[in-house]
């Protein structure tokens, strides 16, 4: 029979306590200066070290070399109050949840009168102090206010507001807090190594996340994973299943569906979530966490490694590939939709519906058809008034450069100063937004690209797969429409150079794709000799509009169009 990790690794001195410097440093200073108060109130979330700190303070006060900020660990008092010690008669721990009445308070007062059996102080530690009744606190008030010189009180509670004000005002209040993820991750890794175990990439961040910042909870979860491991290495898949998180493969399916604007794939992933029996709220929490990770990678690039601690290289590469398929605006919208679904799920009677509505909210803006030009509204003729409706006069077909009204639609280049890679990266989302308005099909091909470099007039783009490159080359002029938008936005006509990022499990790599259309994709040797197409011809539309107008008058309104004189 083994002892639980949280008991075996319980700190025995303030220097071993992690994540509570706001408490440790003032207490150690008070001990060094011999300015210890007669009563303390330790408050904070569960599992953050309140009761442990109370025991450490008792060791410091009753150490043979004390009071000291560092117990010697060798005297009888230190040994009795150590992790494996039998306890001391002069340090009394009381569970206030079951000893919270007036009679219990009276018993404590009677015990406090007597001098310590062996040590310097008689110390009373009241755990879950907020459970003491108002009458019980009132019965304790006098002795807490003016205790004998040999008595110290330490109250530990998760709800300090429930401790009556007259007691709180007579204590020194030290608020504990949850341990930061980075510090907790480092501590758990050291514990795992001390136990002779290791973990696959991504396991320890799951433990930290599941613990919510509580050291005791984190050690209990780690203990469970160690006990359930068949080898000396904790497997990621087993950890996901034991801790109840969404499997990374299923999460990637959802993210890929959002990136590819694939409703069928998204709803199929939702069905997998439901059929596997996973809690919808936990899935939404995991999804929101993943989108947050993608936003960090999208914004910081490799700098996000410092924040996303504990991820293996392959997992970070997967996040990089997924982040490159979105714009920051898309990720922000997806995060807002997921957050709303998470809030609505608590009161929802049909969790599946909430997940499907989330998919609809994320995918709808991307798959909506462009707004079509509305037909003119024509007044209906009166029955007694025959009318004649003139058809629009014919207009000769004109080229783009000859039509002043078309020229006004071409905005002036917005770039300031010489163009460089940074110019393209900072304006790429605006370019893609403009591309979406000009051609939805072209945007659907190009929205996953990422700018890698711009030198001379050659723009190097990162594509997620060879399939994306092929689609960009062959999809109804997508590359040419994008070139036009870049010309309008930045005032430069570019040549393209494509690189491809291979998908997981291999890390991100870049490979130059051999050109299939010389006018669009160039190699390093061909860059200088290549001349791009620079003219965009707009087909005349006046004749088509005239035919459409005549059809509308004749077939819809039942009127006969009157031909105007062409001269």
N, C-alpha and C positions, 0 to 999 in steps of 0.2 A: 504494500500500500504506500503510494507516494503522497507527499504533502502538496497541496495546491501551490501553483507558482506565485500567486499574490501573497501567500504566507511566507514562502521561502525567500522571496525577494523584497520583503517589507523593509524599508529603510530603518537603520538604527541610529542615525545621526542626521542633523540638518544638512550636512554636505551631500548626503545620498538622496535627498529629496529633490525631485525634478519639477521644473515648471512653476515654482512658487517662490521666486526670489523676492517678491513684494512682501512676503511673510517671513521668510528665512532671515534676511539681512537685518531687519529691525529687531527680531527676537534674539538673534545672536549678539547684537550690539547691547541690548538690555541685559543679557546674561553676563557679558564681559564687564559692564559697568555696575553690576549688582543693583540694577533698578527694576527688578521683577515685580510686577503687580500681584495683588492677592487674588484677582479673578480675571479670566480671559474668555472671550467668545470667538470661537473659530466657526466661520460659516462658509458655505460654498456647495457646489454640486456634489453628487455622490461620487465616491471613488477617487477624489482628488487629494486625499492625504490629511484630512482633518483629525481623525482619531489617531492616526499614526504620528502626526505632529504633537498631539497631546501626550502620547507616550514618550516621545523623544524629549519633550520639555520636562516631563517627570524624571527621566534619566539624568538630564542636565542638572536639575535642582537637587537630586538626592545622591549624585555621584560623590564618592569619597573625596575627590579632588575638587569638588564644586562648591557653590554653583559655578558651572563652566559651560561654554558654548559647544564644547566637544567632549562627550563622555569618555572616560578612560576605557570602558569595556572590560575591566578586570576586577573591579571591586564587587562585593556581594550584591549591592543594589543594581549595578549595571548588568550583571549576569542574570539576576532574577527577572529583569525587564527586557532582556534580549529576545530575539525571535523565538528561540527554543526554550526560553526561561519558564520557570514555574509561576512567576508573578510575585508581587510583593504585598505584604499585609498593609503597608503604608501607602499604597497606590490602589485606590478603590474605583473600579469602573462600574458604572450604573447604567443600565438600559432604561432610559426615561420613558420609552414607549410602554413598558410594563410596570414602571415604578413612578407614577406621575401624580399621585394623590397627596392629600394632606398627611395621612399616616406615614407615607414614605418620606415626606419632607421632615417630619418630626423624628423619625428614626435616624435620618442623616444628621440632624442637628445633635442628637445624643452621641452619635459616634464621633462627631467632630470635636467634641469637648475633650476627649482623651488624647494624650500625647502620642506621638509616633512610637511604634514598637521598637524600631531600630534606626530608622533613617532621620534625616534632617526635617523633612516636612511630611505631613499627611495630606495627600493630594486626592481630590475627588474629581473624576472625569465623568460628566453626564452626557452620554451619547443620545442623539435624537432629542435634544433639549426642547424643541418646539412642541413635543408631545406632553410636556408637563402642563397640568391644568392651571388656570389662573389662581385658584385657591392654593395649589401646591407651591407656585412661585411666591405667593404672598407669605406662606409659612416659611419659605427659605430666605425671604428678603432681609431679615435682621442679621442673620449670620453671614450672608453674602456681603452685606454692607459693612459690618464690623466683625470679621472673623478673628479667632485666636491667631497669634503670631505664627503658629506652626501649621496653619491650614491654607491650602491653595485650591481654588476652584477653576476648572476648565470645562466650559460648555461647548459642545459640538452640535451643529444643526445645519440642515439644508434650507431652513426657512427662518432666518433671523427675525423677520417681521412678526412672527408669532411669539417670540420671547417678549414678555411685557417690558415696557419702557423703563420701569423702575429697576429691573435687573440689568438691562442693557447699559443703562447709564452708570452702573457700578463696575463695568468690565472694560478691558481693553479689547476692542473689536478688530479682528484680523480676517479680511475676506479672502478666501481661497478661490481659485478659478480653474477651469479646464486646461489641460496641458496642450500647448501648441502642437500641431501635427508633426512638424519637422523634428522637434525635440522628442516627442513620443516615439516616432519612427526610429530614431537613432537608439533610444533606450531599448525598445523591443528587439532590435537587431542584435544588440549586445547580449540580451537575455537568451535569445535563440542560439547564438554562438556558444554561450556558456553551457547550454544544455546539449551541445554537440549536434545540433540540427542546422539545416539550411532551408531556404524556401525559393521556389521559382519566382521569376520576375512578376511583380504585380500582386503577390500574396500579402506582403506586409502593408502596403497602402490600404488593402481591403480591411485588414485587422484594425488599422488606425481609424478608418472611416466608420467601421461598425461600432467601435468603442465610444465614439462621440467625444473623445478627449479625456475619458476616465481611465486612469492607469489601472485600477483594479479590474474594470471590465475588459481592458485590452489584454491583461495577463490571463484572465479567465478564458478569453477566446483563443489566445495563443496556446494555452494549455490544452484546450479541446482539439485544436488542429494537430498538435504534437501527438496526443493520445490516439487520434484517428488516422495517423499516417503509417503506411506499411513500410516505408523506408526512412532514411535519415534526411530526406528532402521532402518538404511539404509541397504537394502538387497543386498547381493553380486551379485545375478543374475541381478537385475535391474541396478546396477552400471556398470556391464560388458556391458549390452546392451546400456545404455545411453552413455558410454564413447567410445564404438566401439571396445573394446578389444575382443580377442578370448576367448570363454567360456572355463573354466577350463576342463570341460568334454571332449570337442573336442580336446584340447591340449593333454590331457592324452591319448586319442586314438592314436594320432600320435606318442607320445613317446613310448607307449606300442608296436606299430607296429614296430618301429625301434628296440626296445629291443628284440622282439620275431622274428625279421627278417621275417615279414609277409607282403609281397608285397600287397596282396589283401586288407588287413586291412589298409595299408598306403594309397593306391590309393582311397579306399572308403572314408577315412577321407578328402582327397583332394577334392573329389566330394562334400562332405558336405560343405566345405569351399566355393566352387564356387556357389553351389545351394542356400546357405544362403545369397548370395549377399555380402559377406564380402570382403573388399579390400585385394588383395593378398599381397601387401606390408606390410600392418598392420599385417597380419597373420605371415609373415616372421619375422617381428620385434618381435612379441610376442614369436615365436618359438625360436629365438636366445636368447631372455631374459630367457626363460625356460631352455635352454641348459646351459646357464651361471649359473643359479641357481643350476642345477644338478652338474656342475663342482665344485662349491663351496662346496656343501654338500659332494661330493665324496672326495674332498681334505681335508676338515676341520671337517667333521662329525658334532657333536653337536655344535662345535665352529662357524659353519656358521649361527647360530641363531643371533649372534651379528651383522652380516652383513645384513641378510634378515629380517630386522625389519618389524613389523606389521603383520607378518604371524601368524595365529592361530596354536595351537599344531597339529590339524588334518592335516592342509595343509603342515606343515613341515614334518609330518610323511609320507605323500604321496610322497614328494620330496625324503625322505630318501629311501623309497621302490624303487622308480624309479631309483635313483642314484646307488643303489646296483646292478642293473641289467646291468650296463655298466662298462667298464673300462675307465680310464681317457683318454687313447688313442682314444677310440671310440668316446667319447664325444668331444674331440678336433677335430677329423675328421668331425663329424657332424656339429660342430660350423663353421668350415671353409667352408663346403659345403653350409650351410645356409647363411653365409655372402656373398659368391659368388652369390648365387641366389638372394639375396637382392640387390646387386649391378647391376645384369643383368635385374632385373624386371623393373627398371626405364625406360629403353629404349625398353622393350619388348612389342610387339603388342599382344601377347597371354599369359597373366599371368598364366592361367591354366597349360600351357606347362612348364613354369618355375617351378611351384610347383611339377609337375610330374617328371621333370628332377632332382629336389632335392631329391625326394624319391629314384630315381634310383642311384644317387651318394652315398647316405647314405647306401643303402641296398646292392649294387653290391659287395663291398669288402667282405661282410659277407656271401653271398650266392654263390660265385664263387666256382666251383669244384676244388679240389686239382689238382695240375699239375701231369699229368700222365707221366710215363716213355715212352719216344719216341721210336719208332721202329727203328732198325738199317737201315741205308741207304745202299742198295746194288746196285752196278753198273749194268746196263742193259747189257746183253751179245750181242756181234756183231752177225749179222745174219749168217755170213760165218764162224764163229768160234764157234763150239759146245763146251760147257764148262760143267764141272762137279763141283758142289758146295758141299763141305763137310758139313755135319750137325755137330753141336757142340757135343763134346764128353760128354758122360754121367758122371755126378758127383754124388758121393754117398751123401745121405741126411745126414746132420750133425746137431748137436744141437748148440745152441747159444754159449755155453761156449767153444766149440771145434773149432769154426771158427774164426781165427785171424782177417779177414777183418770185421766180424760183431762186434767183440770186439772194434775195433777202432771207431765204430759208437756210442758207449756208452761214453759220456763225463764224465770227472771226476766231482764229486760234487763240486759246486761252493760256498757252504756255508763256512763261516769262523767262528770259535768259536762255542760255544754251540747254538743249535737251540732253538728259543723261538717263541712266538706269533708274535713279531715284524718282525722276519726273514721271516715268512710265508706271513705276510701282505705286506711287501716291495717287495717280489719276486713273489707275486701271479699273477700279470699280465704277467710276463715272463713265468710262468708255464702254464697259459692259452694259450699264444701264441704258446708255444711248443706243447701243446695238440692239437691245431688246425692243426698243421703240421702233427702230427702223426695220428689223427683220427678226421675227420670233424664232424662225427656223435656224437662222445664223447664230442667234444667242444660245439656243439649245445645244449647239455644237461647241461653242467657244467659251461658255461660262465656267468650265472647269480649269481653264488654262491659268498659268501663273507666269508673271514676267521674271525672267532670270537675268537678262542682260540687254543693253542697247548700246551699240557702238557703230559709229558712222551712220548708216541708214538701215542696219540689220538689227531686227528685233528677235531675240531668242526667247521662245516660249516653252514652258514645261507642260507636257501633256501627261495625263494619268495612265494612258495605255496606247498601244499601237493602233487600236481600234479608233480611239479619239483622233489620232493624227490622220488616219485614212478618211474619217468622216469630215474633218476640217478641209481636206484637200478636194474632196469630191462632192460635198453637200451643197449643190445649187448655188455656188458662188459665195459660200460663207466667208472664205478668206478674203475675197474681194470686197464684200460689204464691210468687214471689219477694217480693211485698209482704208476705205472711204471714211469711216467714223473716226479713225485715228487722224486722218488728214484734216477733218473738220475740227477736231478737238485740239490737236497739238500742232497742226500746220506742217506735218512732215509725211512724205510718202515712204512707207517702210517696205523692206524685204523681210521675209520670214526665215527663221532657222529653228527647227523643231528638235526638242529633246524629250525623252520619255522617261517616266518614273515607273520602275517595275513595282508591282504590288507585293504585299506581304506573302510569305514570311521573310523574304529577302529584304535587306535594308534599301533605302532609297538610292537609286543609281541613276546616272544620266547617260544617255546614249544618243549620239547624233544619228538622226534618221536620214537615209539617203533620199534625195529629192526625187519626186515623181513628176512635179510640175515646175520646170525651170523658172517660170516667171514668178513663182511664189516661194519656193524653198531652195535655198542655196547652200553650198558647202563653203568651207573657208577659202578654198582656191578660187571659187566662182564669185565671191562677194564683190570684188572690184569690177569684174567684167560684166556682171549682171545688170541689166536695166529693167526696172519694174514697169508694169503698165501704169500710166499716170492719168489716163482720161476715162471718165465715167460718163457714158451716154445715157440720157434718160429718153425712153421711147415716148413718142407723141401720144397723148391721151385724148385730145380734143375730139377726134372722130368717134372714138369709142363712147365718150360721154354723150355725144349727140345721138348716137344710135340708142343708147340706154334711155335717154329722155323721150325719144319718139315711142319706144316700146311702153314706157310708163304711161304716157298720155293715151295711147291707143288701147292697150290691153287692160290697164287698171282703171282709168277714169272714163274710158269709152268716148274720148274726145278725138276729133280729127286735127292733127297738127297742121298749122299753116306755115308753109315755107316762106321764109323771108327772102327778100331780094338779095342776091349775092353781090350786086354792084352797089 
